[in-house]
Structures are given as C-alpha cells and as structure tokens.
C-alpha cells in the first residue's frame, strides 16, 4: 500500500476470488443471458459471465479455467464435446477484452445475478 496507495487491493482481491459452482446461480446466469432471444451472442455472454463468477482469473489474467467450469458450460449450452466449450471460452474471453459494448452487457448480467 505504501508504494501505491491508490490501488484498492481488497477490491482487486475480491474481483479475482471465484465463487463455488452453484447450479441455481448457473441457472440464473443462463436465464439472464438468454432473456432477449434477438441477441445473437447470448451464449458468449453466458460463458463470459460464468468465467467472471466462477473462474475470474481465467478471464482477467488469462489463466486456465477452474476445474468444472467448462463442464458446466458444456452441460448448460448442450454442446456435444468439450472442445466446443473450450472454443466458446476462448472467444468469450477475447470478445470481453476488446468489445466494450459486450463487456458492458456481461458486467450488467453479472451484477443482476450477483445481488
């Protein structure tokens, strides 16, 4: 803190702390992500929100996903194999990083569900 007092280390630590996988929270995330059927990237929004809540280091620091997150995505999106889940994780991570509109939508979904 003495070297850089402007950094809120507690908020940073909280941001990188993963929640335990919870089926009811996953269901609420899925419902919030797919609430508007006209949006074509709902699956990517869901994946990015899953990463933020259950594997934040994977989206913010580009680390590997926490065990079980890819499996939960695979199951909830009804994908045929884990490579499709891993591809969606990769794309969601990249889009979240570069697209501010997408990031805003995902952050809104996370805030709605987190409350």
ROTI-277807 format. One record per residue: residue in one letter; residue number from 1; x, y, z of N, C-alpha, C in turn. Coordinates in steps of 0.1 Angstrom, whole numbers, plus 5000, padded with zeros to 4 digits. Atoms other than C-alpha are relative to their C-alpha. Layout:
N
PT  residu  num  n_xx  n_yy  n_zz  ca_xx  ca_yy  ca_zz  c_xx  c_yy  c_zz
PT       a  NUM     X     Y     Z      X      Y      Z     X     Y     Z
...
//
This chain:
115
PT  residu  num  n_xx  n_yy  n_zz  ca_xx  ca_yy  ca_zz  c_xx  c_yy  c_zz
PT       x    1  5008  4988  5000   5000   5000   5000  5009  5013  5000
PT       x    2  4992  4988  4999   5028   5024   5008  5006  5004  4986
PT       x    3  4994  4997  5013   5042   5021   4972  4990  5006  4991
PT       x    4  5010  4995  5009   5009   5028   4955  4987  5000  5008
PT       x    5  5012  5000  4991   4981   5038   4979  4987  5002  4992
PT       x    6  5012  4998  5008   4957   5045   4950  4993  4987  4996
PT       x    7  5005  5013  5004   4952   5008   4943  4992  4994  5011
PT       x    8  5009  5006  4990   4923   4992   4961  5003  4985  5000
PT       x    9  4996  5014  5000   4939   4958   4969  4989  4991  5004
PT       x   10  5011  5008  4995   4908   4945   4987  4990  4997  4988
PT       x   11  5009  5002  5012   4886   4951   4956  5006  4992  4990
PT       x   12  4993  5008  5009   4912   4936   4934  5000  4985  5004
PT       x   13  5000  5014  4994   4914   4905   4956  4986  4994  4998
PT       x   14  5014  5005  5001   4876   4902   4957  4996  4997  4985
PT       x   15  5003  5001  5014   4874   4906   4919  5006  4986  4995
PT       x   16  4993  5012  5004   4898   4876   4915  4996  4987  5008
PT       x   17  5005  5011  4992   4880   4854   4940  4989  4993  4993
PT       x   18  5010  5008  5007   4860   4826   4924  4989  4996  5010
PT       x   19  5010  5006  4992   4826   4816   4937  4999  4985  4998
PT       x   20  5002  5015  5002   4819   4779   4942  4989  4998  4990
PT       x   21  5010  5003  5010   4800   4764   4913  4987  4996  5007
PT       x   22  5013  5001  4994   4763   4766   4922  4990  4999  4988
PT       x   23  5010  5002  5011   4736   4751   4899  4989  5011  4999
PT       x   24  5010  4989  5001   4710   4777   4909  5005  5013  4995
PT       x   25  4994  4987  5005   4733   4806   4902  5003  4998  4985
PT       x   26  4997  5002  5014   4743   4790   4869  4986  5001  4992
PT       x   27  5013  4999  5007   4706   4787   4860  4995  5015  4999
PT       x   28  5004  4985  5000   4700   4824   4869  5009  5007  4990
PT       x   29  4991  4994  5010   4730   4834   4848  4995  4996  4986
PT       x   30  5005  5005  5014   4717   4813   4818  4987  5008  4997
PT       x   31  5013  4993  5003   4682   4829   4821  5003  5015  4997
PT       x   32  4997  4986  5003   4696   4864   4823  5008  5002  4987
PT       x   33  4992  4999  5012   4720   4858   4794  4991  4998  4988
PT       x   34  5009  5003  5011   4692   4844   4772  4987  5007  5001
PT       x   35  5013  4994  4998   4664   4867   4783  4995  5007  4987
PT       x   36  5003  4993  5013   4665   4886   4749  5004  4990  4989
PT       x   37  4997  5009  5011   4663   4860   4721  5005  5006  4987
PT       x   38  4995  4993  5012   4671   4886   4695  5015  5002  5000
PT       x   39  4985  4998  4999   4707   4888   4707  5007  4987  4996
PT       x   40  4994  5012  5006   4729   4865   4687  5012  4995  5008
PT       x   41  4988  5004  4992   4758   4864   4712  4997  4996  5014
PT       x   42  5004  5003  4987   4739   4852   4742  5008  4989  5006
PT       x   43  4992  5011  4995   4759   4820   4745  5014  5005  5005
PT       x   44  4988  4994  4996   4791   4841   4746  4999  5008  5013
PT       x   45  5003  4992  4988   4776   4864   4772  4999  4991  5012
PT       x   46  5001  5010  4989   4767   4834   4793  5014  4995  5004
PT       x   47  4987  5005  4998   4802   4820   4790  5009  5010  5007
PT       x   48  4992  4990  4994   4819   4853   4799  4995  5002  5014
PT       x   49  5006  4999  4987   4796   4857   4829  5004  4989  5009
PT       x   50  4996  5012  4993   4804   4822   4840  5015  5001  5004
PT       x   51  4986  4998  4996   4841   4830   4839  5002  5010  5010
PT       x   52  4998  4989  4990   4838   4862   4858  4996  4995  5014
PT       x   53  5004  5004  4987   4819   4845   4886  5007  4988  5006
PT       x   54  4995  5013  4995   4834   4810   4888  5015  4997  4996
PT       x   55  4986  5002  5004   4868   4814   4872  5006  5014  4996
PT       x   56  4997  4987  5004   4877   4851   4872  5015  5002  4996
PT       x   57  4986  4999  5004   4915   4846   4869  5001  4996  4985
PT       x   58  4999  5004  5014   4908   4829   4835  4996  5011  4991
PT       x   59  5004  4989  5009   4891   4860   4821  5009  5012  5002
PT       x   60  4992  4988  4997   4911   4887   4838  5015  4998  4998
PT       x   61  4985  5003  5000   4946   4871   4839  5003  4989  4989
PT       x   62  4998  5010  5011   4942   4846   4810  5006  4987  5005
PT       x   63  4996  5013  4994   4948   4816   4833  4991  4989  4995
PT       x   64  5009  5011  5003   4933   4782   4828  4987  5001  5008
PT       x   65  5012  5000  4993   4897   4778   4838  5000  4991  5012
PT       x   66  5001  5008  4988   4888   4764   4872  4993  4987  4996
PT       x   67  5006  5013  5003   4880   4727   4872  4985  5000  5001
PT       x   68  5015  5001  5000   4843   4721   4864  4993  5011  4993
PT       x   69  5007  4989  5006   4835   4754   4848  4997  4996  4985
PT       x   70  5002  5004  5014   4840   4741   4812  4989  4989  4999
PT       x   71  5010  5011  5000   4819   4710   4821  4986  5006  5002
PT       x   72  5013  4994  4998   4791   4732   4834  4995  5008  4988
PT       x   73  5003  4993  5012   4792   4754   4803  4995  4990  4989
PT       x   74  5004  5011  5010   4791   4722   4781  4986  4995  5003
PT       x   75  5013  5005  4996   4761   4709   4800  4989  5010  4998
PT       x   76  5011  4990  5000   4741   4742   4802  4998  5004  4985
PT       x   77  5002  4997  5014   4747   4750   4765  4997  4989  4991
PT       x   78  5003  5013  5007   4740   4714   4755  5009  4998  4988
PT       x   79  4990  5002  5010   4772   4711   4735  5004  4986  4999
PT       x   80  4997  5015  5002   4784   4678   4721  5014  4996  5005
PT       x   81  4987  5004  4995   4820   4679   4732  5007  5012  5007
PT       x   82  4993  4990  4992   4844   4698   4755  5008  5010  4992
PT       x   83  4993  4991  5008   4863   4713   4726  4991  5012  4996
PT       x   84  5009  4989  5003   4832   4733   4717  4999  5010  5012
PT       x   85  5001  4991  4988   4830   4746   4753  5013  5008  5001
PT       x   86  4988  4993  4999   4867   4754   4752  5002  5012  4990
PT       x   87  5000  4990  5011   4863   4773   4719  4992  5012  5005
PT       x   88  5008  4989  4995   4835   4794   4734  5007  5008  5011
PT       x   89  4993  4994  4989   4856   4801   4765  5011  5010  4994
PT       x   90  4990  4993  5007   4884   4813   4742  4994  5013  4994
PT       x   91  5006  4989  5007   4862   4835   4721  4993  5010  5010
PT       x   92  5006  4991  4990   4842   4849   4751  5011  5009  5007
PT       x   93  4989  4993  4993   4875   4859   4768  5005  5011  4991
PT       x   94  4994  4990  5009   4888   4877   4737  4990  5011  4997
PT       x   95  5010  4990  5003   4855   4895   4729  4998  5009  5013
PT       x   96  5001  4992  4987   4852   4906   4766  5011  5010  5001
PT       x   97  4988  4991  4999   4887   4921   4764  4999  5011  4990
PT       x   98  4999  4990  5010   4882   4941   4732  4987  5007  4997
PT       x   99  5012  4994  5004   4845   4949   4728  4993  5006  5013
PT       x  100  5005  4993  4988   4833   4975   4754  4985  4998  5001
PT       x  101  5014  5002  4999   4796   4970   4745  4997  4986  5005
PT       x  102  5002  5014  4995   4798   4932   4750  5004  5000  5015
PT       x  103  4995  5000  4986   4818   4938   4783  4989  5007  5008
PT       x  104  5010  4994  4992   4791   4962   4795  4987  4991  5002
PT       x  105  5011  5009  4999   4763   4937   4788  5003  4988  5010
PT       x  106  4996  5011  4992   4782   4909   4805  5001  5005  5015
PT       x  107  4999  4994  4987   4790   4931   4835  4986  5002  5007
PT       x  108  5014  4998  4995   4753   4940   4838  4994  4987  5004
PT       x  109  5006  5013  4996   4743   4903   4838  5006  4995  5013
PT       x  110  4993  5005  4987   4769   4895   4865  4994  5008  5012
PT       x  111  5006  4992  4988   4756   4924   4887  4986  4996  5003
PT       x  112  5014  5004  4998   4720   4913   4882  4999  4987  5008
PT       x  113  5000  5014  4994   4728   4877   4892  5006  5000  5014
PT       x  114  4992  4999  4987   4752   4886   4920  4992  5005  5012
PT       x  115  5007  4993  4989   4727   4906   4940  4991  4990  5008
//
